[in-house]
Amino acid sequence: MIHRSVSASIDPSTPLANDTVVSGASRSNDDGISQPVLRLGMIGGGVQSFIGQVHRAAAQMDGQYRLVAAALSSHPARALTQAEQLNVSRGYTDGETLLREEAARDDGAEVIAILTPNDSHFALARLALELGFHVICEKPLVNSVEQAHELESLAAQVGRCFCLAYGYTGYPMVRQARAMIENGELGEIRQLQCDYVQGHLASLTEAERAGHDWHMDPAIAGESMILNDIATHAFHMLEFVSGLETRELSADVVACVPGREAHDNANLMMRYANGARGMMWITQAAAGAEHGLTFRIFGSLGGLEWHQETPNQLLHRRLEGAPVLLSKGAEGLHEASTRISRVAFGHPEGYREAFSSLYRDLFEDISARKRGMTPHPLAQWYPDLASGVRGVEFAAAALSSSQHNGEWVKMDRR
């Protein structure tokens, strides 16, 4: 396998097309301390890939990363061509070659973004950790609990940062909700609900009929498309915001659309460590639905409600008094929310900004460790490897429950 360098054809005084910072630059943190920009390598996420575009925009939004290496396609020639299209300094024909050659360079990538289909996450993430890279990986972490636990053990040995791309937890008002719950403003948490109701698979797609959609292939996407693709987001959201651990669950996971084999709908009930009860409805087959990610969490003193389609507002219902609609960037919000809000009150922020919050948190964590310092506690709110492991354990437990007619399955601490 070979890689092609395209840097010779680029004027070094000109910012790269996917870059806001040139080589050797640095930025200052909130304390005014100069921090070198992190060198990023990307595996998967081609030029036309939705998630690839999101990750590249998120990484460059705060000027903290520089994309220096990429293997953007499983087709070697296309991978080189696309790296050149994006003015990436070093294009590679495959992910393994990228990892090994970048690890051997003094100016090689320091952080690896893995945006490939699910079945390749394990091998790439394992090699990246073994070679000393920090990692940001698309969900699900892997397709089996055994692989997840192996990565968890390896990461503990090598001491590298690992972020799971649960991007919805990067919205300022999601962080506000978590901070309010941590601060006791809802009292004891008693009831939780998260729905993720999409409609883009309400009928069979042409790619699905032709067998060209890897999301529908259990050998690639895992045993349950709906659990691995979006249910993991909802599961993580409830644990992230509430701070509660799911102890057991009951699930009904099915394919609703006639002729489809892959699961496209899941209904779940959860029991939490403190005795609270939860519910989730997850589907991609609700005809006419748009995105539909929302949560409602209620405690003894009130509740919170958030909708991803209107992400800059959080509804606070109170036991006594009228409901209050909180808006992103307004005075009086918790630092957890204000520190990741990039524009003034009244200006909306969206999906890419939320994703960039994860990259920003990861940058702060890595940079602090490199200087031998303790990261800001709020910078460690990004979804870590343990969150990814929990997602894999959740999918396995939900599938097992559904296969046994919805029996309750424990998710005990290991």
C-alpha positions as CSV (number, residue, x, y, z in Angstrom):
1,M,0.0,0.0,0.0
2,I,1.2,3.5,-0.8
3,H,0.4,7.0,0.1
4,R,0.7,10.2,-1.9
5,S,1.9,13.5,-0.5
6,V,0.1,16.5,-2.0
7,S,1.8,19.1,0.2
8,A,4.3,20.0,-2.5
9,S,1.6,21.4,-4.7
10,I,0.2,23.7,-2.0
11,D,1.5,27.2,-1.2
12,P,2.4,26.9,2.5
13,S,1.3,30.5,3.1
14,T,-2.3,29.6,2.1
15,P,-4.7,28.1,4.6
16,L,-5.8,24.6,3.5
17,A,-9.4,24.2,2.2
18,N,-10.4,22.2,5.2
19,D,-8.2,24.1,7.6
20,T,-8.2,27.3,9.6
21,V,-4.7,26.9,11.0
22,V,-1.5,26.3,9.1
23,S,1.3,23.9,10.2
24,G,3.2,24.8,13.3
25,A,0.5,27.2,14.6
26,S,-0.9,27.2,18.1
27,R,-3.9,28.6,19.9
28,S,-4.5,30.0,23.4
29,N,-6.9,28.5,25.9
30,D,-9.0,30.5,28.3
31,D,-6.0,31.0,30.5
32,G,-4.0,32.5,27.7
33,I,-1.6,29.5,27.6
34,S,-0.4,28.8,24.1
35,Q,-1.3,25.2,23.0
36,P,-0.1,23.6,19.8
37,V,-2.8,22.6,17.3
38,L,-3.4,18.9,17.3
39,R,-2.6,17.0,14.1
40,L,-5.6,14.9,13.0
41,G,-5.8,11.8,10.8
42,M,-9.2,10.7,9.4
43,I,-10.1,7.2,8.3
44,G,-13.4,7.0,6.4
45,G,-15.8,9.9,5.8
46,G,-15.2,10.6,2.1
47,V,-15.8,13.9,0.3
48,Q,-19.6,13.2,-0.2
49,S,-20.1,11.5,3.2
50,F,-22.5,13.4,5.4
51,I,-20.7,12.4,8.6
52,G,-17.3,13.0,7.1
53,Q,-18.3,16.6,6.3
54,V,-19.6,17.0,9.9
55,H,-16.5,15.8,11.5
56,R,-14.2,17.9,9.3
57,A,-16.3,21.0,10.0
58,A,-16.4,20.3,13.8
59,A,-12.6,19.7,14.0
60,Q,-11.7,23.0,12.3
61,M,-14.4,25.2,13.9
62,D,-12.3,26.3,16.9
63,G,-9.0,26.2,15.1
64,Q,-7.7,23.4,17.3
65,Y,-7.0,20.6,14.8
66,R,-5.2,20.4,11.5
67,L,-6.2,17.5,9.2
68,V,-2.8,16.2,8.0
69,A,-3.6,12.6,6.9
70,A,-6.6,10.8,5.5
71,A,-7.7,7.5,4.1
72,L,-11.2,8.6,3.1
73,S,-12.4,5.6,1.0
74,S,-12.2,1.8,0.9
75,H,-11.3,2.2,-2.7
76,P,-7.5,2.9,-2.8
77,A,-7.5,5.2,-5.9
78,R,-10.6,7.1,-4.7
79,A,-9.0,7.5,-1.3
80,L,-5.9,9.2,-2.8
81,T,-8.0,11.4,-5.1
82,Q,-10.3,12.5,-2.3
83,A,-7.4,13.4,0.0
84,E,-6.0,15.6,-2.8
85,Q,-9.5,17.2,-3.3
86,L,-9.5,18.3,0.3
87,N,-5.8,19.4,0.2
88,V,-4.9,17.0,2.9
89,S,-1.1,16.8,3.1
90,R,-0.9,13.0,3.1
91,G,-3.4,10.7,1.5
92,Y,-3.4,7.0,2.1
93,T,-5.0,4.0,0.4
94,D,-6.2,2.4,3.6
95,G,-6.5,3.0,7.3
96,E,-3.9,0.5,8.5
97,T,-1.3,2.0,6.3
98,L,-2.2,5.5,7.6
99,L,-1.9,4.4,11.2
100,R,1.5,2.7,10.8
101,E,3.1,5.4,8.6
102,E,1.8,8.3,10.7
103,A,3.0,6.6,13.9
104,A,6.5,6.5,12.4
105,R,6.6,10.2,11.6
106,D,7.9,12.9,13.9
107,D,5.1,15.2,12.5
108,G,2.5,12.4,12.2
109,A,-1.1,12.6,13.3
110,E,-1.8,12.6,17.0
111,V,-5.5,12.1,17.0
112,I,-7.4,9.6,14.7
113,A,-11.0,10.0,13.7
114,I,-12.6,6.6,12.7
115,L,-15.6,7.1,10.5
116,T,-15.8,3.8,8.8
117,P,-18.6,1.1,8.8
118,N,-19.2,-0.5,12.1
119,D,-17.4,-3.8,11.5
120,S,-14.1,-2.1,11.0
121,H,-14.1,0.0,14.2
122,F,-12.5,-2.6,16.4
123,A,-9.4,-3.4,14.4
124,L,-8.7,0.2,13.6
125,A,-9.3,1.5,17.1
126,R,-7.2,-1.3,18.6
127,L,-4.3,-0.6,16.3
128,A,-4.6,3.2,16.8
129,L,-4.4,2.7,20.6
130,E,-1.5,0.3,20.3
131,L,0.4,2.8,18.2
132,G,-0.2,5.6,20.7
133,F,-2.9,7.7,19.1
134,H,-5.8,9.4,20.8
135,V,-9.1,8.4,19.1
136,I,-12.5,9.8,18.2
137,C,-14.7,7.0,16.9
138,E,-18.2,7.0,15.4
139,K,-20.8,4.9,17.2
140,P,-21.4,2.2,17.9
141,L,-17.9,1.6,19.3
142,V,-17.9,-2.0,18.0
143,N,-20.3,-4.8,17.2
144,S,-19.7,-7.1,20.2
145,V,-19.4,-6.8,24.0
146,E,-16.2,-8.9,23.9
147,Q,-14.5,-6.4,21.5
148,A,-15.7,-3.5,23.6
149,H,-14.2,-4.9,26.8
150,E,-10.9,-5.6,25.0
151,L,-10.6,-2.0,23.8
152,E,-11.5,-0.8,27.3
153,S,-8.6,-2.9,28.8
154,L,-6.2,-1.7,26.1
155,A,-7.1,1.9,26.6
156,A,-6.5,1.7,30.3
157,Q,-3.0,0.3,29.6
158,V,-1.9,2.9,27.1
159,G,-3.5,5.9,28.7
160,R,-4.9,7.6,25.6
161,C,-8.0,9.7,25.3
162,F,-10.9,8.1,23.5
163,C,-14.1,9.9,22.5
164,L,-17.3,8.4,21.1
165,A,-19.2,10.5,18.6
166,Y,-22.4,10.9,20.6
167,G,-22.7,14.4,19.1
168,Y,-26.1,15.3,20.5
169,T,-24.6,15.7,24.0
170,G,-22.5,18.6,22.7
171,Y,-25.5,21.0,22.5
172,P,-25.3,23.8,25.1
173,M,-28.8,23.2,26.4
174,V,-28.2,19.5,26.8
175,R,-25.2,20.4,28.9
176,Q,-27.5,22.9,30.8
177,A,-29.9,20.1,31.6
178,R,-27.1,17.9,33.0
179,A,-25.8,20.7,35.1
180,M,-29.2,21.5,36.5
181,I,-29.7,17.9,37.5
182,E,-26.2,17.7,39.0
183,N,-27.0,20.9,41.0
184,G,-30.1,19.2,42.4
185,E,-32.6,21.6,40.7
186,L,-34.9,18.7,39.8
187,G,-34.6,16.9,43.1
188,E,-34.6,13.1,43.1
189,I,-34.9,11.9,39.5
190,R,-37.9,9.6,39.2
191,Q,-39.0,9.3,35.5
192,L,-37.1,9.4,32.2
193,Q,-38.2,9.3,28.6
194,C,-36.3,9.6,25.4
195,D,-37.8,9.2,21.9
196,Y,-35.9,9.2,18.6
197,V,-38.5,9.1,15.9
198,Q,-37.3,9.3,12.3
199,G,-39.1,8.6,9.1
200,H,-36.5,8.2,6.3
201,L,-36.9,4.4,6.3
202,A,-40.7,4.3,6.3
203,S,-40.6,2.3,3.1
204,L,-37.9,0.1,1.4
205,T,-35.2,2.2,-0.2
206,E,-33.7,1.5,-3.6
207,A,-30.3,0.9,-2.1
208,E,-31.9,-1.5,0.4
209,R,-33.7,-3.4,-2.4
210,A,-30.5,-3.7,-4.4
211,G,-28.5,-4.8,-1.3
212,H,-26.2,-1.8,-1.4
213,D,-26.9,-0.3,2.0
214,W,-24.4,-1.7,4.5
215,H,-26.6,-0.4,7.4
216,M,-29.0,-3.2,6.5
217,D,-26.3,-5.9,6.6
218,P,-25.9,-7.5,10.0
219,A,-22.4,-8.7,9.1
220,I,-21.3,-5.0,8.9
221,A,-23.8,-3.0,10.9
222,G,-24.3,-5.5,13.7
223,E,-27.2,-7.7,14.7
224,S,-29.7,-4.9,15.1
225,M,-29.6,-1.8,12.8
226,I,-32.0,0.3,15.0
227,L,-30.1,-0.4,18.2
228,N,-26.7,0.3,16.9
229,D,-27.6,3.2,14.6
230,I,-29.7,5.5,16.8
231,A,-30.9,3.7,19.9
232,T,-27.4,4.0,21.4
233,H,-27.7,7.8,21.1
234,A,-31.0,7.8,23.1
235,F,-29.6,5.4,25.7
236,H,-26.5,7.5,26.2
237,M,-28.5,10.7,26.3
238,L,-30.5,9.6,29.2
239,E,-27.5,8.4,31.2
240,F,-25.5,11.4,30.3
241,V,-28.1,14.0,31.3
242,S,-29.5,12.2,34.4
243,G,-26.3,10.8,35.8
244,L,-28.1,7.6,36.5
245,E,-27.0,4.1,35.5
246,T,-29.4,1.7,33.8
247,R,-29.7,-1.5,35.9
248,E,-32.1,-3.6,33.7
249,L,-34.3,-3.2,30.7
250,S,-37.1,-4.8,28.7
251,A,-37.2,-4.5,24.9
252,D,-39.3,-5.2,21.9
253,V,-37.1,-4.8,18.7
254,V,-38.7,-5.5,15.3
255,A,-38.8,-4.7,11.6
256,C,-42.0,-2.8,11.0
257,V,-41.8,-2.2,7.2
258,P,-43.0,-5.3,5.2
259,G,-40.1,-6.9,3.3
260,R,-37.4,-5.5,5.6
261,E,-35.2,-7.9,7.6
262,A,-33.2,-5.3,9.5
263,H,-34.7,-3.9,12.7
264,D,-36.3,-0.5,12.3
265,N,-38.2,0.0,15.5
266,A,-37.5,-0.5,19.2
267,N,-39.7,0.0,22.3
268,L,-37.9,-0.2,25.6
269,M,-38.5,0.1,29.4
270,M,-35.6,0.8,31.8
271,R,-35.1,0.5,35.5
272,Y,-32.4,2.8,37.0
273,A,-30.0,2.3,39.9
274,N,-32.0,4.7,42.2
275,G,-35.3,3.1,41.4
276,A,-36.4,5.6,38.7
277,R,-38.2,4.3,35.6
278,G,-37.5,5.1,32.0
279,M,-38.9,4.5,28.5
280,M,-37.6,4.9,24.9
281,W,-39.3,4.7,21.5
282,I,-36.8,4.4,18.7
283,T,-37.7,4.2,15.1
284,Q,-36.6,5.1,11.6
285,A,-39.9,3.9,10.0
286,A,-42.4,6.6,11.2
287,A,-43.8,7.9,8.0
288,G,-43.5,11.7,7.8
289,A,-41.3,12.1,10.9
290,E,-38.2,14.2,10.6
291,H,-35.5,13.8,13.3
292,G,-37.4,13.5,16.5
293,L,-34.8,13.2,19.2
294,T,-36.3,14.4,22.4
295,F,-36.0,13.8,26.2
296,R,-38.2,14.4,29.2
297,I,-36.7,13.9,32.7
298,F,-38.7,14.5,35.8
299,G,-37.7,14.6,39.5
300,S,-39.3,15.4,42.8
301,L,-39.1,19.2,42.1
302,G,-39.8,19.4,38.4
303,G,-38.8,18.3,35.0
304,L,-36.8,19.2,31.9
305,E,-37.8,18.8,28.2
306,W,-35.6,19.2,25.1
307,H,-36.1,18.7,21.4
308,Q,-33.2,18.4,19.0
309,E,-35.2,20.0,16.2
310,T,-35.3,23.2,18.4
311,P,-32.0,22.6,20.2
312,N,-31.4,26.1,21.6
313,Q,-34.3,25.9,24.1
314,L,-34.9,23.9,27.2
315,L,-38.2,23.8,29.0
316,H,-38.0,23.7,32.8
317,R,-41.3,22.6,34.4
318,R,-41.4,23.4,38.2
319,L,-43.4,21.8,41.0
320,E,-44.3,25.3,42.1
321,G,-44.6,28.1,39.7
322,A,-45.0,28.5,35.9
323,P,-42.8,26.6,33.4
324,V,-39.7,28.5,32.3
325,L,-38.3,28.4,28.7
326,L,-34.5,28.6,28.9
327,S,-32.6,29.9,25.8
328,K,-29.1,29.2,24.8
329,G,-26.7,32.0,25.6
330,A,-29.0,33.8,28.1
331,E,-27.8,35.1,31.4
332,G,-28.0,32.8,34.4
333,L,-27.2,29.5,32.7
334,H,-24.6,27.1,34.1
335,E,-21.0,27.3,33.0
336,A,-21.4,23.9,31.4
337,S,-23.7,25.5,28.8
338,T,-22.1,28.9,28.4
339,R,-18.6,27.6,27.9
340,I,-19.5,25.8,24.7
341,S,-21.8,28.4,23.2
342,R,-20.0,30.2,20.4
343,V,-22.3,33.0,19.4
344,A,-24.3,35.6,21.2
345,F,-27.7,35.2,22.7
346,G,-30.5,35.1,20.1
347,H,-28.3,33.5,17.4
348,P,-29.0,29.8,16.8
349,E,-26.4,27.0,17.0
350,G,-26.9,23.6,15.4
351,Y,-25.7,20.1,14.7
352,R,-22.1,20.9,13.6
353,E,-21.5,23.2,16.5
354,A,-22.7,20.5,18.9
355,F,-20.3,18.0,17.3
356,S,-17.5,20.6,17.6
357,S,-18.1,20.7,21.3
358,L,-16.8,17.1,21.5
359,Y,-13.7,17.9,19.5
360,R,-13.1,21.0,21.7
361,D,-13.5,19.0,24.9
362,L,-11.1,16.3,23.6
363,F,-8.6,19.0,22.6
364,E,-8.6,20.5,26.1
365,D,-8.2,17.1,27.7
366,I,-5.3,16.0,25.5
367,S,-3.6,19.4,25.7
368,A,-3.8,19.5,29.5
369,R,-2.4,16.0,29.8
370,K,0.5,16.9,27.4
371,R,1.4,19.7,29.8
372,G,1.1,17.5,32.9
373,M,-1.9,19.4,34.1
374,T,-5.4,18.4,35.2
375,P,-8.1,19.2,32.5
376,H,-11.0,21.5,33.3
377,P,-13.7,19.2,34.8
378,L,-16.2,20.3,32.2
379,A,-13.8,19.4,29.4
380,Q,-14.2,15.8,30.5
381,W,-17.9,15.7,29.7
382,Y,-17.2,14.4,26.3
383,P,-18.5,10.8,25.7
384,D,-15.5,8.6,26.6
385,L,-14.7,5.0,25.9
386,A,-16.7,3.8,28.9
387,S,-19.7,5.5,27.2
388,G,-19.0,3.5,24.1
389,V,-18.8,0.3,26.0
390,R,-22.1,1.0,27.8
391,G,-23.7,1.5,24.4
392,V,-22.5,-1.9,23.2
393,E,-23.7,-3.5,26.4
394,F,-27.0,-1.8,26.0
395,A,-27.5,-3.1,22.4
396,A,-26.6,-6.6,23.5
397,A,-29.0,-6.5,26.5
398,A,-31.9,-5.1,24.4
399,L,-31.5,-7.6,21.7
400,S,-31.3,-10.5,24.2
401,S,-34.5,-9.2,25.9
402,S,-36.4,-8.9,22.6
403,Q,-35.3,-12.4,21.6
404,H,-36.8,-13.7,24.9
405,N,-40.2,-12.0,24.5
406,G,-39.2,-8.8,26.4
407,E,-37.9,-10.4,29.6
408,W,-36.0,-8.1,31.9
409,V,-32.2,-8.3,31.3
410,K,-29.7,-6.9,33.9
411,M,-27.0,-4.5,33.0
412,D,-24.9,-4.9,36.2
413,R,-21.7,-3.1,36.8
414,R,-18.7,-5.2,36.0
